[in-house]
Amino acid sequence: MSKDRNRCCGRRMSRRQFAQTTALAALAAAAAGSAGAAGQDKLRIRTPFDGAVLNRRCGRQDKDGLTIRVEGDAPPGVEVRVNGRAAERKGDTFAVSVTLTSDETTLEATSPALAGQRATARVVWDRRSLPRYRFSIDDNSFFLRDIAQKKPKSLWDCWYLDMLRELNRRYGVKFTVNIYYTTGEDFNLTQFPDRYKGQWRDCSGWLKLAFHARANDPDRPYQDAEPKVLIADLDQVAEQIHRFAGEASYAPPTVIHWGMTRHSAFKPLYDRGVRVLSGYFRKNAKGRYDVNYLWNDAVSEYLSCHDAWKDFDSGIVFSRVDIVCNSTAPEKVVPVLDPQLKDPNTAEIIDLFTHEQYFWPFYRNYLSDHRQRVENAIRWARENNFKPVFFHEGFLGVTA
């Protein structure tokens, strides 16, 4: 790859970003089955990545649209056109500027000298994009059991919900609280009273309840499960949320327990209102991508260094979690988040994340500073002018 191609979203890359993008190009070529011995007889688009979600940081946006650079490979000397525009040639690479005018565009590279060959990449233009963040809390069940057992007069007599309300009042944060159906023999959602429905409705502008799983155990419950199992559990939780909290408090799931599901579950999830699913898209101790909804290495590598990617087959957008607060010491929160601002591929959408259980003193891995970790992340988002959103509303939280 030549130096003039050392770019990402139209900006010059750091050495780390260049290495990531080089790896992505190789992975994408392999995934497409187009990596020949030298690739000299192949036509392919390397950037933007197929399924890329592009915004104002990824090119030049004006009244005419979003103008981006399309780059790829072709045999030396042959003419290449992308969506009818002649591309510049340099060795076995090509590049051309294309203006996106629709929310979704298929970029098509062709060459008269390569009859029958075409290379495509379908992309999304996030045309109304703005800096935004969402905060998601996984594995919620303890606070629901606590309220059901103690029967307080108000939801806010529960210290956990009162803490979330205080953070909302201080920072304007919105929370998506992902819940289980049961904690075991001692509690399930049918035991949660509907007497607080008015309070749930009143706070639904900043607090939503969503399905996460039937229960905390077993681990990875939907990784190998038939889609009907996942959907049945989702419907069971959704029914109870509507019963005790009302429609306004319900949100479609944005995180499935352990972030692992069969791809055959995506369309049924979409039919239940799912538009975004968040995961880690990082390598585990064995060097394999995990918590990645079973996506291949090419997609997982792409999402490891980009905000979002769309699976057009299902219609679902996948988002990369930027920080897991319960795994990040208070003093490390800002150093983890600050680098996201320096990369145009990660600077627009921030996905903040933690788990409920670490707030509770009886939990074996209780963190006495968990609130501080969470608050540090929320404060960072506000200080850097990110707007709090719910991912299921509009496009990744942008509704107008």
C-alpha positions as CSV (number, residue, x, y, z in Angstrom):
1,M,0.0,0.0,0.0
2,S,1.4,3.4,-1.0
3,K,1.6,6.3,1.4
4,D,-1.1,8.2,-0.3
5,R,-3.5,5.4,0.6
6,N,-2.6,5.6,4.3
7,R,-5.9,7.2,5.1
8,C,-9.1,6.4,6.8
9,C,-12.4,8.3,6.4
10,G,-10.4,10.9,4.4
11,R,-8.0,11.7,7.2
12,R,-4.4,10.8,7.6
13,M,-3.9,7.8,9.9
14,S,-1.7,7.1,12.8
15,R,0.7,4.2,12.5
16,R,-1.7,2.0,14.6
17,Q,-4.7,2.9,12.4
18,F,-2.6,2.2,9.3
19,A,-1.7,-1.3,10.6
20,Q,-5.4,-1.9,11.5
21,T,-6.6,-0.9,8.1
22,T,-3.9,-2.9,6.3
23,A,-5.1,-5.9,8.3
24,L,-8.7,-5.2,7.5
25,A,-7.9,-5.0,3.8
26,A,-6.3,-8.4,3.9
27,L,-9.2,-9.9,5.9
28,A,-11.8,-8.4,3.7
29,A,-10.1,-9.8,0.6
30,A,-9.9,-13.2,2.1
31,A,-13.6,-13.1,3.2
32,A,-14.6,-12.2,-0.3
33,G,-12.7,-15.1,-1.7
34,S,-10.8,-12.7,-4.0
35,A,-7.3,-12.9,-2.7
36,G,-5.3,-14.4,-5.5
37,A,-1.6,-15.1,-5.4
38,A,-0.8,-11.5,-6.2
39,G,-4.3,-10.2,-6.9
40,Q,-3.2,-8.7,-10.2
41,D,-6.2,-9.9,-12.2
42,K,-8.8,-8.9,-9.6
43,L,-10.9,-5.8,-9.2
44,R,-11.8,-5.0,-5.6
45,I,-12.8,-2.1,-3.4
46,R,-10.8,-1.9,-0.2
47,T,-12.2,1.2,1.4
48,P,-14.9,2.0,2.4
49,F,-15.6,-1.4,3.9
50,D,-18.8,-3.1,2.8
51,G,-21.4,-2.2,5.4
52,A,-19.5,0.9,6.6
53,V,-21.5,3.6,8.4
54,L,-20.1,6.9,7.2
55,N,-20.6,10.4,8.7
56,R,-19.4,14.0,8.3
57,R,-16.0,12.9,9.7
58,C,-15.5,10.5,6.9
59,G,-15.2,13.0,4.0
60,R,-16.6,16.4,3.0
61,Q,-20.3,16.9,3.8
62,D,-22.2,19.8,2.2
63,K,-25.6,20.5,0.6
64,D,-24.8,18.2,-2.3
65,G,-24.0,15.1,-0.1
66,L,-21.1,13.4,1.6
67,T,-18.0,13.2,-0.7
68,I,-15.7,10.3,0.2
69,R,-12.7,8.6,-1.3
70,V,-13.2,5.1,-2.7
71,E,-9.9,3.1,-3.0
72,G,-9.2,-0.3,-4.3
73,D,-7.1,-2.7,-6.4
74,A,-7.1,-3.5,-10.1
75,P,-4.6,-4.7,-12.7
76,P,-2.1,-1.9,-13.7
77,G,-3.0,0.2,-16.6
78,V,-6.7,-0.7,-17.0
79,E,-9.4,1.9,-16.8
80,V,-11.5,1.8,-13.6
81,R,-14.7,3.6,-13.0
82,V,-16.7,3.8,-9.7
83,N,-20.4,4.6,-10.1
84,G,-19.5,6.1,-13.5
85,R,-16.6,8.2,-12.4
86,A,-13.1,7.6,-13.8
87,A,-10.6,6.6,-11.1
88,E,-7.0,7.7,-10.7
89,R,-4.6,4.9,-11.2
90,K,-1.3,4.3,-9.5
91,G,0.3,0.9,-10.0
92,D,-2.2,-1.7,-9.0
93,T,-4.4,0.7,-7.0
94,F,-7.2,3.1,-7.9
95,A,-8.8,6.0,-6.1
96,V,-11.7,8.3,-6.9
97,S,-14.0,10.7,-5.1
98,V,-17.7,9.8,-5.0
99,T,-20.5,11.9,-3.5
100,L,-23.2,10.0,-1.5
101,T,-26.6,11.5,-1.8
102,S,-28.8,8.7,-0.4
103,D,-29.0,7.1,3.0
104,E,-27.6,3.9,1.5
105,T,-25.4,3.6,-1.6
106,T,-23.9,0.7,-3.5
107,L,-20.5,1.7,-4.8
108,E,-19.6,-0.3,-7.9
109,A,-16.2,-0.5,-9.5
110,T,-16.0,-1.7,-13.2
111,S,-13.5,-1.9,-15.9
112,P,-14.0,-2.3,-19.7
113,A,-10.8,-4.4,-19.8
114,L,-12.1,-6.8,-17.2
115,A,-15.3,-7.9,-18.8
116,G,-17.8,-9.4,-16.3
117,Q,-15.9,-8.2,-13.3
118,R,-17.4,-5.8,-10.8
119,A,-16.6,-5.0,-7.2
120,T,-19.1,-3.5,-4.8
121,A,-19.4,-2.1,-1.4
122,R,-22.7,-1.0,0.1
123,V,-22.4,1.9,2.6
124,V,-24.7,3.9,4.9
125,W,-24.6,7.7,5.1
126,D,-25.4,8.9,8.6
127,R,-26.4,12.2,7.2
128,R,-27.8,13.8,10.4
129,S,-25.0,12.5,12.5
130,L,-23.9,14.3,15.7
131,P,-21.6,13.4,18.6
132,R,-23.7,11.2,20.8
133,Y,-23.4,8.5,23.5
134,R,-25.6,5.9,25.0
135,F,-25.2,4.2,28.4
136,S,-26.3,0.6,28.7
137,I,-26.4,-1.5,31.9
138,D,-26.4,-5.3,31.6
139,D,-27.4,-8.2,33.8
140,N,-30.1,-6.3,35.8
141,S,-32.2,-8.4,38.2
142,F,-31.1,-7.6,41.8
143,F,-32.9,-4.2,41.9
144,L,-36.1,-5.7,40.6
145,R,-36.0,-8.5,43.2
146,D,-35.2,-5.9,45.9
147,I,-38.2,-3.8,45.1
148,A,-40.5,-6.8,44.7
149,Q,-39.5,-8.1,48.1
150,K,-39.4,-4.8,50.1
151,K,-42.4,-3.2,48.4
152,P,-41.3,0.4,48.9
153,K,-43.8,3.3,48.4
154,S,-41.8,4.7,45.5
155,L,-39.3,3.4,43.0
156,W,-36.9,6.0,44.2
157,D,-36.8,4.4,47.6
158,C,-34.6,1.8,45.9
159,W,-31.1,3.2,46.2
160,Y,-30.1,1.8,42.8
161,L,-32.8,3.6,40.8
162,D,-32.3,6.7,43.0
163,M,-28.6,6.7,42.0
164,L,-29.5,6.5,38.3
165,R,-32.0,9.3,38.7
166,E,-29.3,11.4,40.5
167,L,-26.9,10.9,37.6
168,N,-29.6,11.8,35.1
169,R,-30.4,15.0,37.0
170,R,-26.7,15.9,37.2
171,Y,-25.6,15.0,33.6
172,G,-28.7,14.4,31.6
173,V,-27.7,10.8,30.9
174,K,-30.1,8.3,29.6
175,F,-29.9,4.6,30.7
176,T,-31.0,1.5,28.9
177,V,-31.4,-1.1,31.6
178,N,-31.1,-4.7,30.3
179,I,-33.0,-7.1,32.5
180,Y,-33.4,-10.8,33.2
181,Y,-36.6,-12.7,33.7
182,T,-35.5,-14.5,36.8
183,T,-32.8,-14.7,39.5
184,G,-33.7,-18.3,40.2
185,E,-36.3,-19.8,42.6
186,D,-36.4,-16.6,44.7
187,F,-37.7,-14.2,42.0
188,N,-39.1,-13.7,38.5
189,L,-40.7,-10.8,36.8
190,T,-44.3,-12.0,37.4
191,Q,-43.7,-11.1,41.0
192,F,-42.9,-7.5,40.3
193,P,-45.9,-5.3,41.1
194,D,-47.5,-2.9,38.6
195,R,-48.2,-0.3,41.3
196,Y,-45.3,1.8,40.0
197,K,-46.4,2.0,36.4
198,G,-47.0,5.8,36.7
199,Q,-43.5,6.4,37.9
200,W,-42.0,4.2,35.2
201,R,-43.9,6.3,32.7
202,D,-42.7,9.5,34.2
203,C,-39.1,8.6,33.8
204,S,-39.3,6.9,30.5
205,G,-37.7,9.8,28.7
206,W,-34.4,8.9,30.3
207,L,-34.8,5.3,31.6
208,K,-35.7,2.3,29.4
209,L,-36.1,-1.4,30.2
210,A,-35.0,-4.0,27.7
211,F,-34.6,-7.7,27.4
212,H,-31.1,-9.2,28.1
213,A,-31.7,-12.9,28.8
214,R,-33.9,-15.3,30.7
215,A,-31.3,-15.5,33.5
216,N,-27.6,-14.9,34.3
217,D,-26.8,-18.6,34.0
218,P,-25.8,-20.5,32.0
219,D,-23.1,-18.5,30.3
220,R,-23.6,-17.8,26.6
221,P,-27.2,-19.0,26.6
222,Y,-28.0,-18.1,23.0
223,Q,-24.6,-18.8,21.3
224,D,-25.8,-22.2,20.0
225,A,-29.5,-21.9,20.7
226,E,-32.2,-22.1,18.1
227,P,-33.6,-18.6,17.4
228,K,-37.0,-19.7,18.7
229,V,-35.5,-20.1,22.2
230,L,-34.1,-16.5,22.2
231,I,-37.3,-15.0,20.8
232,A,-39.4,-16.9,23.3
233,D,-37.3,-15.5,26.2
234,L,-37.4,-12.0,24.7
235,D,-41.2,-12.1,24.4
236,Q,-41.6,-13.3,27.9
237,V,-39.6,-10.4,29.3
238,A,-41.2,-7.9,27.0
239,E,-44.6,-9.0,28.1
240,Q,-43.7,-8.4,31.8
241,I,-42.1,-5.0,31.1
242,H,-45.3,-3.9,29.3
243,R,-47.4,-5.2,32.2
244,F,-45.6,-3.5,35.1
245,A,-43.9,-0.5,33.5
246,G,-45.9,0.3,30.3
247,E,-45.1,0.7,26.7
248,A,-43.3,3.9,27.1
249,S,-40.6,2.3,29.3
250,Y,-39.9,-0.6,26.9
251,A,-37.0,-0.6,24.5
252,P,-36.1,-3.4,22.0
253,P,-32.9,-5.2,23.1
254,T,-29.6,-3.6,22.2
255,V,-27.4,-6.2,23.9
256,I,-28.0,-9.9,24.0
257,H,-26.4,-11.7,27.0
258,W,-22.7,-12.5,26.2
259,G,-23.1,-10.8,22.8
260,M,-23.3,-14.2,21.0
261,T,-26.2,-15.4,18.8
262,R,-26.7,-17.4,15.7
263,H,-27.1,-15.3,12.6
264,S,-30.4,-16.9,11.9
265,A,-31.7,-15.0,14.9
266,F,-31.0,-11.6,13.4
267,K,-34.1,-11.4,11.2
268,P,-36.5,-12.5,14.0
269,L,-34.8,-9.9,16.3
270,Y,-35.3,-7.3,13.7
271,D,-38.9,-8.2,13.5
272,R,-39.1,-7.6,17.2
273,G,-37.8,-4.0,16.7
274,V,-34.1,-4.6,17.2
275,R,-32.1,-2.1,15.2
276,V,-28.7,-2.0,17.0
277,L,-26.7,-4.7,18.8
278,S,-23.6,-3.8,20.8
279,G,-20.7,-6.1,21.4
280,Y,-17.0,-6.0,22.3
281,F,-15.4,-7.2,19.0
282,R,-12.1,-7.8,20.8
283,K,-9.8,-10.8,20.9
284,N,-9.9,-13.0,23.9
285,A,-7.0,-14.7,25.7
286,K,-6.9,-17.4,23.0
287,G,-6.5,-14.8,20.3
288,R,-10.0,-15.2,18.9
289,Y,-12.7,-12.5,18.5
290,D,-15.4,-12.9,21.1
291,V,-18.6,-11.2,22.2
292,N,-19.0,-10.4,18.5
293,Y,-22.3,-12.1,17.6
294,L,-20.3,-14.8,15.8
295,W,-19.1,-12.5,13.0
296,N,-16.1,-13.4,11.0
297,D,-12.6,-11.9,11.5
298,A,-13.0,-9.3,8.8
299,V,-16.2,-7.8,10.3
300,S,-14.9,-8.1,13.8
301,E,-11.6,-6.5,13.0
302,Y,-13.4,-3.7,11.3
303,L,-15.7,-3.1,14.3
304,S,-12.7,-3.2,16.6
305,C,-11.7,0.2,15.3
306,H,-14.9,1.7,14.0
307,D,-18.1,2.9,15.7
308,A,-20.6,0.9,13.7
309,W,-21.2,-1.5,10.8
310,K,-24.5,-2.5,9.1
311,D,-25.5,-6.1,8.2
312,F,-27.8,-5.4,5.3
313,D,-29.1,-8.9,5.2
314,S,-30.9,-8.4,8.6
315,G,-31.0,-4.6,8.7
316,I,-29.3,-4.5,12.1
317,V,-26.4,-2.1,12.9
318,F,-23.7,-3.4,15.1
319,S,-21.9,-1.1,17.6
320,R,-18.6,-1.4,19.3
321,V,-18.6,-0.9,23.1
322,D,-16.0,1.7,24.0
323,I,-15.6,1.0,27.7
324,V,-16.8,-1.5,30.2
325,C,-16.9,0.6,33.4
326,N,-16.8,-2.3,35.9
327,S,-13.6,-3.5,34.3
328,T,-12.0,0.0,34.3
329,A,-10.5,1.7,37.4
330,P,-11.8,5.2,38.0
331,E,-8.5,6.8,37.1
332,K,-8.3,4.8,33.9
333,V,-11.7,5.9,32.5
334,V,-10.5,9.1,30.8
335,P,-7.3,7.5,29.4
336,V,-9.4,4.7,27.9
337,L,-12.0,7.2,26.3
338,D,-9.7,10.0,25.2
339,P,-8.1,8.2,22.3
340,Q,-11.6,7.7,20.7
341,L,-11.7,11.5,20.1
342,K,-8.5,11.4,18.0
343,D,-9.7,8.9,15.4
344,P,-12.5,9.9,13.0
345,N,-13.7,6.4,12.9
346,T,-14.5,6.3,16.6
347,A,-15.0,10.0,17.5
348,E,-18.7,10.3,16.7
349,I,-20.6,7.6,18.6
350,I,-19.6,6.5,22.1
351,D,-21.0,3.3,23.6
352,L,-20.7,3.3,27.4
353,F,-21.4,0.1,29.3
354,T,-21.4,-1.6,32.7
355,H,-23.1,-4.4,34.7
356,E,-25.5,-4.1,37.6
357,Q,-24.2,-6.7,39.9
358,Y,-21.0,-4.8,40.7
359,F,-23.0,-2.2,42.5
360,W,-24.3,-4.6,45.2
361,P,-22.3,-5.2,48.4
362,F,-23.5,-8.8,48.6
363,Y,-22.0,-9.7,45.2
364,R,-18.8,-11.6,45.4
365,N,-17.0,-9.1,43.1
366,Y,-18.6,-6.0,44.5
367,L,-16.8,-2.8,43.5
368,S,-17.1,0.0,46.1
369,D,-16.0,2.5,43.5
370,H,-18.4,1.3,40.8
371,R,-20.5,4.5,40.8
372,Q,-17.3,6.6,40.5
373,R,-16.3,4.6,37.4
374,V,-19.7,5.1,35.8
375,E,-19.8,8.8,36.7
376,N,-16.4,9.4,35.3
377,A,-17.4,8.0,32.0
378,I,-20.7,10.0,31.9
379,R,-18.9,13.2,32.9
380,W,-16.3,12.7,30.2
381,A,-19.1,12.4,27.6
382,R,-20.8,15.6,28.7
383,E,-17.5,17.5,28.9
384,N,-16.8,16.5,25.3
385,N,-20.2,17.6,24.1
386,F,-21.7,14.2,23.4
387,K,-25.5,14.0,23.4
388,P,-27.2,11.2,25.4
389,V,-29.4,9.0,23.2
390,F,-31.2,5.7,23.0
391,F,-29.8,3.6,20.1
392,H,-33.2,2.2,19.2
393,E,-34.6,5.6,18.4
394,G,-34.0,6.9,14.9
395,F,-30.6,5.9,13.4
396,L,-28.2,5.1,16.3
397,G,-30.1,7.7,18.4
398,V,-30.4,10.5,15.9
399,T,-34.1,11.1,15.3
400,A,-34.1,14.3,13.3
